[in-house]
């Protein structure tokens, strides 16, 4: 609505804030402020917006603004000058006001590097002008009252006492203390980019994403990804406490992180009581262990560790290089010990992404569960059947406990005809292997040499995701897993699923003991009660062996419990685990094909502990295809 | 330099300095915004903010932690501003004492959710067309007068003023919606 002086109240506020208000407009403005005290709050709100715009835009737009100011981009602005677009774009936002979208700051932060360089150039230029006594616009010389200087000094001392913390520039450099004035401490140097069930302490409100230099925060629960201004991306695992020490560094006092460092952020530092880590272009993990010592591990690239000098600082003179696969434990006493790297000690990007998307995608739901499973101390071996281009011919073991020692080989040794074929698995994103007979004496198989050396106890859980064939003529099922000393027929374990066309149709079979034991001639194999298994679908087959009894599970539900079965026999350490067949077949030249599994397998897990009903159900719910 | 153990108790003085620094970090934008809403000279605003910081530090012992810090700091700023305005009586555009008091109270009211509002501003700025953002930048970062901006962009001062006005209105509305969607009542 037009007013006598051509401006409505909102426009008067704008003119006042812009400094373009005329005398007559000012008088009207003051009159209205007196008459309508609510306008004061509106003026306060817009003044605050002014202040925020100054702070926010100064971080983001310098490069473009300098271009504009020099006139380079006038045409582009002129052609696009349509302030109506502002409203239309924001109107669209208003329409979806109920939806809270996460703020993707990746591009913004990527811009920062060049902007910061320009900023530094400008600061230097301004300093030169001041020194020359030529203060112009944007380079004003400030005369700081003595009392303010005192405050700055006091605040700096206070901060140093509080933080006790210099911002390191390199492992060999002497730690440096920045004199910090109060307004300079309020510097945003990192952002919380995303979170998974994250619960924070130290943030002023739940939606805060900004992290300030030298202001500690704690992640009490869940996971979060923090992106630093120079581009370093850090996944934080709760419980963890840390503080950004600058746009390219942090101090970790508790918990664990995984850092991925792009080229723009080489030199990223992580300071801990046990040492100072400096990145040289890599992905690495850092953890403060329960005893307070530092665990550092490099996944790719190279980092260096300046160990503690034992007196609260770091020994920059003798940094320790950590390359891909290296791991060390460092103590505040300066002692450093190399340890075996543990792939599952840290949540890396793939796992974090899986956890983020677990609610939306069955594959990510399974993947998030799969990463959790890998850390189970009772997990003897775990094959996820990911087709690895970089390691053809291998089936990788994902168990943190046994690692690559228990990797499998595709096919029987020296017999390429027995290599199973890769097919699509339960989810399009993962693979499976197709097993079956080659001829009357050979079957396709995966061989894990030396599995007999795993020192099995008398508790066991075996689980496998299998797809039964569509066509009836291919049915019959067969052996999924088998560990036995073929020549003497000591049987540690065998797991089979039989389908239509087999005498044991729709039954799960578990075997253990010694088939030649004259005293216990019928104690080696037990069968579940029959349970129809639909052809063509994916099923989770599992057996839990405990106290001499086998419990059979199909698709997360217990089918039946067996009569007592023989004890797990001890095999030679060199005995191989076979997936998809049984040594009984090739070694004894059997013509029956029931020993070879006819179908696809895309996950196998072997535990040396009994899993509970709930755990088996969880495995099924997390791994089943579909929502 | 030794690294401090976060579990080691700080000395009373260090602890007080730590509290002061943290509190001032949060309050300073609101204090500065209040001063800027009364004092139109940007450089003078910065000087006054520094003076308020000094007074806050020297008076910190008198601060009652049972009450919010930011209103206390704005109260100190209000006295500074009133003193400043008395020396500016000859200026045409100077608020009287009653308005300054009312404006200080209004700033106290909007200061509560400053961090949330700034978060929301980031979100809203992302959605602002680039040219509007650039004009805001020329105004707030380069601190160019509207006439200079208009001259640089080949526009009339009126069109630039209008664009700034509409951009700020839209941003303020967007911030309100954003806060509401995050559960803030404002």
Interface residues (C-beta under 8 A of the other chain):
Chain A: X10 X11 X14 X15 X16 X17 X18 X19 X20 X21 X23 X26 X30 X33 X34 X37 X40 X41 X43 X44 X45 X46 X47 X48 X49 X50 X51 X52 X53 X54 X55 X56 X57 X58 X60 X61 X62 X64 X65 X68 X69 X71 X73 X74 X76 X77 X78 X80 X81 X83 X85 X86 X87 X89 X90 X93 X94 X97 X98 X99 X100 X101 X103 X105 X108 X137 X138 X140 X142 X144 X145 X147 X148 X150 X151 X154 X155 X157 X158 X159 X161 X162 X163 X164 X165 X166 X175 X177 X182 X183 X185 X186 X204 X205 X206 X207 X208 X209 X210 X212 X215 X216 X241 X253 X271 X273 X311 X312 X313
Chain B: X1 X2 X3 X4 X5 X6 X10 X11 X13 X14 X15 X16 X17 X18 X20 X21 X22 X24 X25 X26 X28 X29 X30 X32 X33 X34 X36 X37 X40 X43 X46 X47 X49 X50 X51 X53 X54 X57 X58 X92 X93 X95 X96 X98 X99 X102 X103 X105 X106 X107 X109 X110 X111 X113 X114 X115 X116 X117 X118 X119 X121 X122 X123 X124 X125 X126 X127 X128 X129 X130 X131 X132 X133 X134 X135 X136 X137 X138 X139 X140 X141 X142 X143 X144 X145 X146 X152 X153 X154 X155 X157 X159 X161 X162 X163 X164 X165 X166 X167 X168 X169 X170 X171 X172 X173 X174 X175 X177 X178 X180 X181 X182 X183 X184
